[in-house]
Structures are given as structure tokens and as C-alpha cells.
Amino acid sequence: MTRFRRFRRRFGITAPRVAVHTQTAWYWRWSLILVGVGAVVTVAWLTYDAGRNLAGFQSGQAAAEQERLSEEVAHLRDENTELRSQLAGTERQMQIERSTHGNLAGQIKTLTDENALLKEDLAFFQTLMTSSGESAAGISINRFRVRPDALPGEYRYQLLVVQARTRSREFIGKLQLVVDLEQSGDTQVLVFPRDGDKGGAYGLSFKFYQRVEGVFHVPPEATVKRVQVRVLENGTEAPKSSQTVNLS
């Protein structure tokens, strides 16, 4: 009885259910897995490539375009370097031309001034030669000019000293400048050459004539009113000739 019950429990209606499974080899399972992964990767790559094509992107075209742009950048850099070199050369040439032009303009002005001065000298000497002995006698001062120079308080003077009476004797003496100026409301008188000045700039030594040019200095804030030039012969105190110009 007990055995019969055991039999019914195992093989009867109340026996436990039994499931039947087909056993698959491991290499088949891995093969299916690899095929699935490959399919997924393939689909992903096709989707990515299709997206790039849809967006107009091609790796080959992009590489070619990048190479073209790199060549264009290199060309522009070379052209920029060449243009900079040409610009530097042009600037140097312009500086040279400006300097040359300035020098030529200065030389032209100097020559023009010298030409005008020579014309004045020629006219003066022609007048002196045709004038009478009485009017041309003794020491005379001609074309005495005074003008402000480049520096504040600096003045340049020019004059021509002529001896017409005794042409056989050389005149030896000096110039003396008497400058009347106004400074801070006070009137002052300066005499050049001053003590300590070199006398060479004011010395005279000539037989017929001597052109004299020089500079004198006053305080920069002073205003020069008039300048008198005197010609003194060595051994005498009375001036042989004098002339005055007013500046203001």
C-alpha cells in the first residue's frame, strides 16, 4: 500500500510537473551573441554614416578642403611677409626722399639768400665805385641787420664794413654792439663784447671791406628794443662809424 502511494505520487496526476528543455552548445550561444553585436554595430555605423551624408559631411571632402585651406593660409602668410618687406622698403625710401628733399630745400634757401646778398653787394660796390670821393670817404657801415635766431634770447647780426678813403692802409679794429632791452619793466643796456668774451668774433682787419656775422645772447624773457653797432679803430676810443636798428 505504501509503495502504491509512492508510485501514484511520482507518476500520477498529483506527480510534479516536468519541463523539457533543449540543451544548446556554448559555442552556438556565443556565435549568436557575436552576430547580434555585429548587427547592432553595423546598424549604428550605417546610421552614423547616413547622418553625415544627410548633413553634407564627407571625410574625404573635409580632408581635401582642410588641405586646400592650409595651403591658402600658407600662401597668404608668404604674401603678407612679402608685402611687409615691400612696405618697409617703401617707408625707408620715403624717409630718404624726404630727407633729401629737406636738404635740397635748405640748400636752395641758403643759395637763394647768398644770391640775394651777392646781388646787394654788387649793387652796393657799383654804387660805391661811381659815387664821389666825398660821399665815399672814411669807414662806413652798410646793410646792418639784427633778427631773432633759433634759440630764445639769441640774436643774429650781419653787416658790411667798408673803407673807401685810404685804400693803401689796412684797417685794424673791432666792433662794439650796444643793446637796449626791457626786462620785467626795467630798461637795461648791454655792451658786446662783454668781459670774458673772445674778441675774435668782433675783430676787424681789412683793407677794402669786411663782412661780419655773429650772434649775441640776452635773457630769454627780455625784449630787445634797439641795437647800435660801432666801429672802433685800435688806439682810439671814438667810433669811426656807427649805425642803429630798431627791433620794437
C-alpha positions, 0 to 999 in steps of 0.5 A: 500500500505504501509503495502504491502511494509512492508510485501514484505520487511520482507518476500520477496526476498529483506527480510534479510537473516536468519541463523539457528543455533543449540543451544548446552548445556554448559555442552556438550561444556565443556565435549568436551573441557575436552576430547580434553585436555585429548587427547592432554595430553595423546598424549604428555605423550605417546610421552614423554614416547616413547622418553625415551624408544627410548633413553634407559631411564627407571625410574625404571632402573635409580632408581635401578642403582642410588641405586646400585651406592650409595651403591658402593660409600658407600662401597668404602668410608668404604674401603678407611677409612679402608685402611687409618687406615691400612696405618697409622698403617703401617707408625707408625710401620715403624717409630718404626722399624726404630727407633729401628733399629737406636738404635740397630745400635748405640748400636752395634757401641758403643759395637763394639768400647768398644770391640775394646778398651777392646781388646787394653787394654788387649793387652796393660796390657799383654804387660805391665805385661811381659815387664821389670821393666825398660821399665815399670817404672814411669807414662806413657801415652798410646793410646792418641787420639784427633778427631773432635766431633759433634759440630764445634770447639769441640774436643774429647780426650781419653787416658790411664794413667798408673803407673807401678813403685810404685804400693803401692802409689796412684797417685794424679794429673791432666792433662794439654792439650796444643793446637796449632791452626791457626786462620785467619793466626795467630798461637795461643796456648791454655792451658786446663784447662783454668781459670774458668774451673772445674778441675774435668774433668782433675783430676787424682787419681789412683793407677794402671791406669786411663782412661780419656775422655773429650772434649775441645772447640776452635773457630769454624773457627780455625784449630787445628794443634797439641795437647800435653797432660801432666801429672802433679803430685800435688806439682810439676810443671814438667810433669811426662809424656807427649805425642803429636798428630798431627791433620794437 
